[in-house]
Amino acid sequence: MQALIEQQEKESLAAISSASNDSVLREVRLLYLGKSGLISRMSEQMRAIAKEERPIVGKLLNHWRSSFTQVLEAKEKIFRDQADALLFESLDPTLPGTTRCQGSLHPLTLLIDRVVAIYRRLGFAMAEGPDIDSPWYCFDALNTPADHPARNEQDTFYLPDGRLLRTHTSTVQIRAMEQALPPLRIIVPGSAYRRDEVDATHLSQFTQMEVLCVGEGITLGDLKGTAEFFFRELLGVNTECRFRPHFFPFTEPSFEIDIRSSHLSKKWLELAGCGMVDPAVFEAVNQKRGDHAYDPEKISGFAFGFGLDRLVMMLTGIDDIRMLSENDLRFLKRFTGEY
Ligand code: DAH
C-alpha cells in the first residue's frame, strides 16, 4: 500500500507538470482531488487496512494531498499569469480612456424629491395612478359634470376607446380612497395632459403634485397650516401665502394659493388650487367601494394641487418651459445638484 501511494504521488505530480494548458490541468485536478478522485478513493480504503499500518498510510496520504495541492496551485497560477500577460500585451495603457458620461437628475425630479421629502416629514405617503384613465376617475367622481368645459375634446386627449390622458393628478384622490380606509395622507407627483398649444409657458404634458389629507376632524385650518408650512420649507421662512376664494368642482370651499417670496419675486404668484373635499367626492368613492367608509358626516379632508413645471422655471430662472422636455444636454448639465 505504501509503495503504491508513493508511486501514485509521483505519477500525479508528473501529470501536473506535463499538463500543457488550463483545461488539461482542470482534468488532472478532478482526477485526483475530485469527490471520487484517486486521493479520496485511496483514503476510503484506509478502513480495510491493518490498524498498525493506518497511521503511516494516513501520513502518506496527507503528504500526497498537500504536495499535490501545492504543486497544482503553483501551476494554476502560472497559467493564470500567462493569460493575464496575453491580455495586457494587446492593451496599450498609454491610450486615452473612454470617459463615462455621469448622468444627473432632471431639474423636475430634483424638485419632486424635495417636495416629497417635506411631505414625508408630515406623515404623507406617496401614491400613484395611471396616466391613461377613465373619464369617471378624471371627472365624474370629482364632481365634474358632463357639460364642464374641461371635458371638452378641445381640452382633453381622448383615446379611441373612450379613455383619456388624465388632465390632472386629482384622479389619484379617488383611486387612493377607493383602496384604503381613512385616515389617509398622500402626495401624488405625476404627469397630466391637456390640449394646450405648446409655447414658452405651456406644454401638452406637464407635471403636477396632488396632496390629499382625509380623516375625522380635518379642517380648513389644517389645509392652511400644511400649505404654509410646505411653501415656507420649500421657498424660505419669509414666504407669505394668500388664500383667494375660487371654484373647483371637487372642493368646497375652494381657494387659489398665491405665494410671495423674496426668493422668487416681489409679486404675488398664483401657485396652487386647494379646498376642502366636496361631500359629493366622498359619495362617489363610497359608491365605487360599495360601503360608507367615507361618510361625509364624519369624515372631512383637504386637497390641493399645483404644477411643478412653473415652480421649476421660477426657481431656476428658465424662461421657456419647453427646455424641461427637450432633453438638451447643455441645459440638463446645468443641474447636477440642488438648485
Ligand atoms: N386639479 C386642479 C388642476 O389641475 C388643481 C387642484 C385644485 C387640485 C384644487 C386640488 C384642489 O386638489 O383641491 O387645476
Residues whose N, C-alpha, C, O or C-beta is under 5 A from the ligand:
A	BS01	DAH	T167 H168 S170 V211 F248 T251 G273 C274 G275 A303 F304 G305
